[in-house]
Every structure is written in C-alpha cells, then in structure tokens.
C-alpha cells in the first residue's frame, strides 16, 4: 500500500474524497482562473492550480480594497446629492 493510501485509510468516517473528485475540483478551479482557463490542452499540475488560485484570490482582495478606498474618496468629495445617488445605485 502506498504511503498516500495508508495515510488516507487512517481517516475515519465518510469524509474521504476520491482522487477523481480531487482532479475534477482542480479542473473546475483551473477554469475559474484567467491565466489557466485556456490551457485545458496543456497539463497543469494540481499544485500550480492551487498556487495560482491563492494568488488570484489575494489579487481580488487587493482589488476590492482598492475599489472600496476609491469609492470612499469619491463619496467624501461628492456633494450630498451625488453621494446619495451613488449610495442608492450601490444598494440596488
């Protein structure tokens, strides 16, 4: 028995995930990543997909933070009518 299988066989209950399920999930992640989306014909390692996923999530967090800062600045510099309009558009 391989060391990978012996480690997984020690886990109890029905929480095991098959290698096929892992491969399917990695493939789905790959399709969500702009840099890897069009590389379906090229074999990309699961480790690369997971690393790129982490990097992509970090970049999305930075983008959200940047947009939030820019929106705050816009609302502070706008008159109350414009700020109210922007707020109402955001709530839709």
TAKAPE-V949712 format. One record per pair of residues at least 24 apart in sequence whose ideal C-beta (glycine too) atoms are under 10 Angstrom apart, sorted by the first residue. I is the first residue (numbers start at 1). J is the second residue. If there is no record, write none. Layout:
I/J  I/J
This chain:
22/46  25/49  26/50  26/53  29/53  29/56  32/56  33/57
